[in-house]
Amino acid sequence: MLSLSLATTLIVITLQIYTAQALPIPKGFKLILSESGVQVYKTDYANGNSDYVTVVNLEKGTIRNLTGTVEGTPEGIVKKKLPSEFWQDAVKQNTSTRKAKVVVNASFFSTNDDPTGIAFGLKLGGSTISYGYAIAKEYPGQIRTFSFNPDQGIANIQSYAKETFDSTPEVVGALDGVANKSAFSYLPRTFVGVRDDDGNGTKETVIFYSSSYARQIDASNVLTGFGASGTAMLDGGGSTFLIINGNSLISTKRKVPHAIAVYAGD
């Protein structure tokens, strides 16, 4: 007869093995980076294009909002920066246990202005920069928010509501994946998804999709293939960029006001 302690150990190991096996990796994607809490996968297509998926477990890894200089309140405008400048900003936040690995673009904004407004809202470090200049006039019923709490290691994607900005320290305005942003054209795309890996009802894993050549349905399908239970579209087109370990894998010359940095470790 097994002792109670041994039986408990076997149950824990079994659950860990089950969880590891249950996490999906779509066919064709290969692991190109693996650090504490962060994995990056890549798939190549016959036309020479590639998709990248960054998976971040917030219990072991970290994500941070980065912006240019914020001007004005309560509806702030944000100075734009080059992707390389955001990478430098991310590295400056490295610690002995936390290292920048990935930076992606995020918020929708006005490409004609600098500083620019934020289309669907942005909050970082507990301070709301903007509730979004386009909330009342664009994409009714299709605006979403990607929110996360680094201290609690949880994230969520939900329909837009001002209450989300009141209750969560980090909020990024986004769009539903079916909102028509040249939906059927092959364009650079950035999407985000969330996943509950341990089945406890809270989502502790964030999944970023980055591509230089995809339709919206392609982005959504890849995220679903990686097990995302909720997805949203971040800014795309000429704003799309992806930097991994300082290397620009999807590049743009456009300056943007906001990016998200991914760190291995916490």
Phi, psi and omega in degrees: 000133181289143172290159181300318182294320179292318179298318179298318179299317180295322178296315180299314180298317179299317179296320179296317179295317180299315181298315181298319180290330186283341183283120189276145170232112183299151179302136177099343180271132180241142180288124179244349177207133176217114178226180182301109177082358185227129171229141175239132179243152181221143169229141181251144179248162184297336180278004178092356179270164182221150169250145178235139177231123179253120182250125184235115172272113187289353174279341180236331178249181187218145168236148182223139170283138176233138176222165166285185180298132180265132180236135174085153175214157356279341178265089187285156169244154192233132176290138182276156177223158172285153176307320180297328178290323176294323176298316178298320177297320180296315181297326179297339179266006174299148173230185179294339182243358185226122183233133178295133180236323187218143170227132178231155174287165184213282193290146168286147184202175176275117181287346183273347188243147172205108004297160184236153170282165177255125191294314189238019172100150180201133175224134176217145180058029180084000182244124178281121176279316182200145171274353176109120182285344186255007187301318187274352189230352182232141173049057181301132179078357183243007179274135182235167169232138170258114183239150178206154179236102183300326182291326181266348179069039180227157179214164180202157171233127185213169173297149183298133173205138179298333180300331178297322179293332180283333191253349186232137185288336183230121183222133179234121177292144184209187178232153171301147183296345179262356175299133191280097171247071188052054193304324188258007177268148176274107186223165170299138184222145169229123177234165176223145175225166177230154186212143176257101186282327186259002175071021182267005177094350175245148185261114184252359182241133178247139183233120177256132175252130180226131180209149175264359186200087183205155168270166179297321181295328178296315179299313180297319181294320179296315180297319176297322177298331176273007173091010181296132178264349175213139181224159177206155180265126171266180182298149182221211180060226182290353178271349187290129170211159177214123176241129178235122181051039177085355181260129181277107182265332168231119190244157174210151174268354182285138170277145180229159183271346191210141175216166176240128178259140178247129183240140167279131183086170182229000000 
